[in-house]
Amino acid sequence: MASRGRILIVDDEANARAALSEILHDEGYQTETAADGFKALGKLEEFVPDIILTDLKMPGMGGIEFMEKAKAASPSVVFVVMTAFGTIASAVLAVKKGAENYLTKPLEIEALSAVVDRAMEKSRLLQEAQKLRDRLRERNVFGHIVTDDPKMRDILTLVAQVGPSRASVLITGESGTGKELIAEAIHSASTRANKPLVRLNCAALAEGLLESELFGHERGAFTGAVARREGRFKQADGGTLFLDEIGEITQGTQVKLLRVLQDRTFERVGGNETIKVDVRILAATNRDLQAEIKRGAFREDLFYRLNVVSVELPPLRDRKRDVPALASFFLKHYATENGRPALSISDEALDMLSSYAWPGNVRELENAIERAVVLCDAGSIERRHLPPSLVPQELEGPPPIPGSTIAELERYAITKTLEACGGSTSKAAMLLGVSTRKIQYKLHEYASPGDQKPSEDDEREER
């Protein structure tokens, strides 16, 4: 029969301890006993009780002192105190200090059962609340940024430093590297954490609609504007506005955005009322904004307003140490989401994940693990459960080092460079720093007897 819970009984009277332990054990509880507060404190970590049933009057350390020390060590444990009839005032004091209830000695079995049942229910509620807090922490942005990589740990340190400030932050990196998570982390680390974090994907809207989304509009400002609408800046007042894909906005919108960053004021589309807001701006892009400035597509003054602090996220291919940790995180998440029992990842599948280049970064890895969980028909994710796109990278990857000869490494370099150059031996030779004839000679050498060798015309063309 499953245990109804764990109870630690603390009493200096040996007969009382033994009797209580037997009664509660018969009712289905798992019990442990201690003769005084000092011994009980020593058992907390090993036994981890749901309830502590303690006498108030004990030599050495009284029940209230013990309760205070035990609560510091195990904040979620529920206390029920026992006291003689003549010292009920002490029991009331214990309740004020955090005990759930008290019992008077000599104990009545029915009263004991009722009080312990209620205390165990309270313990269950506390444990559920703790689990909920743990789940919320998992959903918290810092919990979601899973990393074993030193570069990412440095970035999280920077996030913690910049979070409490008012500074605008520009987050750069390839698509799928987690720019939005970093924005959420900065907001959570800020003094605005209890205010809104409002998001807007600038690439998803045309210029006219983008301005309406940012600044709001008045009724009748354009066809379809049947009522006044507050924009994202107003919605984020007092909080943070995250502008994703900031590199996609037009020059006209850039001018209006620059004004808000400078003056903290704007007008709704179609309106004359000047609105003042207190909004922190976080922006993200996968573009090289300095290159965009050089070609005249992005305003330099806006760039410097946004780029007070810069956070550059490395692609997943440059943080391979994170792949196993991220894979395990996503595996647990999607197994739970899909009602699957705990799954593991085979060594072969993990090797495939670790050797793949991940052009789609963390987002691609997440999708691959979700797919594997859905398709998994065993207790472990195998190679066959992973997307086919991962296989060529492993099969055609570079020769192992150590373990390969110079000739094997040379062949790999030549064939891969030729593929990248569309088969042009002259371009491959230039990239590799060798003569075109050497490339052609090596291709003759690599060709099997039945392969067609390059014609003289091909060779003349390459020359």
N, C-alpha and C positions, 0 to 999 in steps of 0.2 A: 504494500500500500504506500502511495506517495506521501511524503511528510507534509503536514499542514503548515509547517514553518519551523524556525529555529529559535529557541528560547534559552538565554543564559540566566541561571538562577544564582543570586549572590546573597548568602546568608551565613553568619558565623555559627549558627546552630546546625550541627551535622544532621540530626534527626529531621529537622525542618527541611533542609536541602534535599535529603533523600526522599522524603514523603512527597514534596512538590514535584520532584523529578519523575517519580513513579506515576503520579496522577496525570501529569501533562503528557508523559510518554504514552500512557494508556489512551489518551484522547487524540493521539496521532501526531504529536509534536516531537521534534528532535531536540533533545536537551543537553546542556552542559552545565556544570556547577562550579562555583568558586567560594572559598571560605571567607574571603574579604575583598575589599576594593582593589588592593594591589595585585592580587592573583587574577582578579577578573580583567583588569586592564591588560595583563599579559596574554589573556586568551582571546582578546577582541579580534586581532588580525587573523589568527588561525581559525577561529570558529565562525566569525561574521554573523552575529545573531540578528534576527528581525526584531525581537523584543528582549529587553533586559528587565527581569523581575528582581528587584533588590530591596533588601531590608534597609531601613533608614538608620538604625542604631547599631553600629558595628565598631569594634575596636580598631584603632590605627587610623582608618579613613572612614568618615561617616558617609551615609548614603548620598547626601546632597553634594558633598565634595567629589565623591566618586562619579556621580551623574554628570557634573560639570566637566570633569576630565574625560569621561567616556564620550560625551557629546562632541568634544573638541576632536577626538580621534575618529568617531563614527557619527557624523551629523545626522544621518537618516535613521538611526536606530530609535525605537519607541520604548519609553520607560514606563514601567508600572512600579510604584513603590509600596512597600509593606511597612506597617507601623502598629504599635500597640494602641489600644483604644484611647488610652490617656494622653497620647501625643499626636492627636490628629492635626494640631496646629502645624507640626513639622511636615506632615503630609501635604497640607494646603500650601505651605511654602514651596515644597518640591514641585507641586503642580504649577505654581506661578513661575518657577524656574525652568519649566519645560516638560515635566512628567505628564503623560497622557492621563493617568488615573492613579488611584491609590486603593489599597485593601487594608482592612484592619485585622489584626491577629486577635484570637485564633481565626484562621481563614475558613470561610464556608465554601464548600465545593462548587455550589451553584453560582455564587458570586464570583469565585475565581474563574470559572469557565466563561461567564458572561463578559467579565472585564478583559480577559485574555483574547476572546473572540473579537471584541471591539478594537483592542490594541493591534491585533494582527490585521484587521481590515484597514486601520490607519497606516500600518506599515506597508501594505500592498499599494495604497493610494500614493504614499510617498515614493515608493519604488517606481510606480508608473510615471509619476511626475518627473522623477530623475531621468527615466528613459526618454521621456518627451524632450527634456532639456538637452539630453545627449544627442537626440535626433536633430534638434534645432541647431545644435553646435555643428553637427555634420553638414547641415545645409548652410551654415554660416560660411562666408566666403573664405576665411582662413582655413576652415576645415576642408573646403573643396579644393584648395590649392595644394595638391599632393605633390611633394617633391623630395628627392634625395640629392638634388643637384646644387653644388655650391653657388652657382650663378643665380639660381632662383631663390636660394636662401638670402643672398645679398639683396635681391629685389624686394623680398618680403621685409627685410630690415629697413630698406628705404621707404616702403609703404607705411610701416609703423611710424617712421620719423616724420614723413610728410603729411600723414593723415590729419593730425590736429591743427594744421595750418589752414590758411585761407587760399593758399597758392593754387593757381590753375596747373593742371598736370596733363601732359601730352603722352599718351601710351601708344607706342608703336610696336609693330611686329607683324609677321605673316598672319593670314587668316587662320583661325583655329588654334592660336597659341594661348588664348585665355585672357584677352584684353578686357572683356567685360567683367570677368572675375576680379581682375586687379582693380578696376573701377569700384566694384562693390566693396572690396577690401579697404580701399582708401576712404570711402564713405563710412564704413563701419568703424574705422579707426579715428574718425573725426568727431568734433563736438556737435556735428549735425546728424549724428547717427540716428537720433529719434525723430528726425524730420524726413521728408520724402526724398528718395533717390528716383529721379525721373529720367527715363531713357528715351532716346530718339535715334533711329537709324536714318542718317541723312541721305543715304544712297537710295532709300526706298521711295522717295517722294520727288515729284517735279518741283521746280523752283517756286511757283505760286503756292502750291500746297505746303511746301516746306516752310515758307514764311508764315503761313496761317498756323501751322503746327507749332512753330517756335513762339510767335508773338500773339496768336489769337486773332480773331476778326470781329468786326461789328456786323450787326444784322444788315443785310443788303449790300455788303462789301463786294460780293461777286455772286454770280448765278449759283443758287443752291445754299447761300448763306442766309437761312431763314431765321436765325437767332444769333445773339452774341455768343462767342465761344472763347473761353480762356485758353491761352497757349501754354506750352510746356514751361516757359520761363515763370509764368504766374503760378503754375502748379507746383513748381520747385521752390517757390519763395521760402527762404529760411533753410533750405536744404541744398541738394546737389543736382545738377543737370549733367547727364552723361550723353555727349554727342558722339555717336559711333560713325565711322566712315566720314570724318570731317573733311577729308581731302576731296570729297565728291561735290561739295557745295559750290554754287556759281559765284562769280565776282560780285554780283549785286547783293546776294545774301551775305557774302563775306563782309561787305561794308556795313551792313546793318548789325551783324553780329559783333563787329569790332566796336561799334558805338555802345552796345550793351556792356561789353567787357570794360570799356573805359568809364562810362557814366552810370552804369547799372540802371539805365532808363530805356524805355522803348514805347512805341505806340502800336495798338492793334491795327491790323490791316483794315483800311477804310475808316480809321478813327483818328481823332485829334488829341485825345486825352493822353498825357504823358504818365506812364506808370513806372514807379520805382520799385526795384526788387533787390533782395539780398540772396544771391544765388552763387554757389561755387561751381565752376565749370571744370569738368573732366572731359577730355576729348581723346579719340582713338582713330588710328588709321593704319592701313597696310601699305600706304604710298610713301615714297620718299618726298616729303614736303619741301625740302631744300631744293631738290631737283625740279619740283613743280614751280617753285619761286623763280628759278633761273629761266624757265620757259614761259613765265608770265601767267601761269594758271592759278597761283595762290599768292595772296598778299603777304609780303614780308612782315608788315606791322602786325597783322593778325597772328602770324606764326609765332612771333615773340611774345604776344599776349597769352597765347595758349601754352607755349613751351617754357613756362617759368621753371617747372621741374619736368624732366624727361625720364620716362621709364621705357626701356627697350626690352621686349621679351624675346628670348632666343627661340628659334624653331626647335621642335622636338628632336630632330636629327642631331642637334648639337647638345642635347641633354639626355643621352641614351640611358643614363642611370635612372632616369625617371620612368622609363617604359614599364619595368616590372611593378613598380609601386602604383602607377596609374592603372595598369591592367588589373591588379588585385582590387583596387578601389572600385573600378567600374564593374568588375565581376561580382563583387558583393552587392553592389547597388542594384544591378539588373537581375541578379538571381532573386533578390528579395522582391523587386518590383514585379517579376513574372511568376512569383509563387514557387520558385524552384528551391530545392534543398541546397546546402552549401556546395559550391563547385570549386575545383582546383584547376590549374593549368599544367598540362604535361610539359616536360622539359623540352620536347621537340617544338611544341607550339610556342613556348616562351622564347626559344632561340629564334624562331621565325619573326616574332614580334620585335625582338631586340635588334635583328639584322635589317629590318625594313627601314626605308628612308623616311616614311611618313610625310609625304608632301602636303597632306591635309592637316598635319600636326595633331594636337590632342583631340580635336573634334573627330578626326578620322579614326584614331585609336578607339575612342569611345564608341563610335558606330560599329567598328569591327568586333568589339567585345559584346555589344548588345546583340549583334547578329549571331555570334557564337553561342551565347546563352540560349537564344531562341531555338537554334538548330541542334544544340547539344542533346544527344540521346544516351549519354553516359554520365558518370560522376565526375568526369574531367573534360576540360576543353582540349580537343585534339587538333592536330594540323588540319584535318578534313573539315573542321567546323569554321575555320578562318576564311576570309574572303579570298577568292582565287588570285586577286591582284597582288597578294603578298607573296605568292609562290615564286614567280620569276625572279624577284629580287634575291631570294635565297639561292635559287638554282644557278643564277647567272652572276652571283656576287663575285667579288675579287678573290683570288686564291688565298688560302690561309697563310698568315705570316706569324711565326715561322712554320715551315712545312712545305714551301713551294720553292722551285728552282728559279734562277734568274730567267731562264728561257720561258717558263710558264708565266712569270710576271710580265715579261716583254710581250708575249703573245696577247695577254689580256689587255695591256695598254694599247697595243696597235689595233686590235679588233674593236675595242670600245670607242677609241678615237675615230676610227673609220665610220662606225655607226653614227656618231655625233655629227660627222661631216658629210653625211649622206653618201658615203662610199668614195668620196674624192680623195685619192691618194696624195695629191699635191697639198691639199689643205691639212690632211692628217700629218704629213711630213713636216709642214711648217709648225704645227702645234707641238709636235714631238721633238723638233729640233734635229731631224735627220734628213737624209736625202730621199727624194721620191723613189729613186731606184732601190734603196734599201727596203722601203715599204713594199714595193712590187716584188722584190726578191723574197721577202718573208711571206707574202701571200702565196707565191709559188710553192714555198716550203710547207706552208700549212695546208695547201690543197691536197685532197686525196687524189689517187691516180685517175679516178673517173671525173673529177671536177674540171670544168672548163676554165682554162687560164685566160688572163687578160690578153686581148688581141694586140697586134702591133699598133693598130689604129688607136686603141685605148691608151697604149703606152705613149704614143706620140702626143695624144691629147693631154695627158698628164704632164708630159715634158713641156 
